Amino acid sequence: MGSFREAIQSDTPVLVDFSAEWCGPCKMLGPILHEVKTAMGDAVKIIKIDIDKNPAVSQELQIQSVPTLMIYRNGQLKWRQSGVIPAKQIQQALQQYSK
């Protein structure tokens, strides 16, 4: 939990992808997040968290379904969305919190 807390303490928006190995839609999200990172570069940090390997974080944040995406800035949760969504929608959310 400590390293998660440290990771989200950033002036740069941090996109956290909660996923699981067994989750089909999570695999679809990989190329979408790659597209987001390619488009935004250093303007965003992307972290992937496997809910099965990090049950404490998942439980504390009440992750009910995967994939769940969250955007943090300076340790504050700014945005949360479950399911696979288009890269453009993720980029718009990130840009909204990068100012």
DAGI-V821954 format. One record per pair of residues at least 4 apart in sequence whose C-alpha atoms are under 7 Angstrom apart, sorted by the first residue. I is the first residue (numbers start at 1). J is the second residue. Records with the same first field share a line. If there is no record, write none. Layout:
I->J  J
This chain:
1->5  57
2->6
3->7
4->8
5->9
8->14  72  73  74  75
9->73  74  75
10->73  74  75
11->73  74
12->43  44  45  73  98
13->44  45  71  72  73  94  97  98
14->44  45  46  71  72  73
15->45  46  47  69  70  71  72
16->46  47  48  69  70  71
17->47  48  49  67  68  69  70
18->48  49  50  51  66  67  68  69
19->23  26  49  50  51  66  67  68
20->26  50  51  52  66
23->27
24->28
25->29  67  84
26->30  66  67
29->33  84
30->34
31->35
32->36  86  87
33->37  87
34->38
35->39  87
36->40  87  91
37->41
40->44
50->54
51->55  58
54->58
55->59
56->60
57->61
58->62  63
59->63
65->82
66->82  83
67->82  83  84
68->81  82  83
69->80  81  82
70->79  80  81
71->77  78  79  80
72->76  77  78
73->77  78
85->89
86->90
87->91
88->92
89->93
90->94
91->95
92->96
93->97
94->98
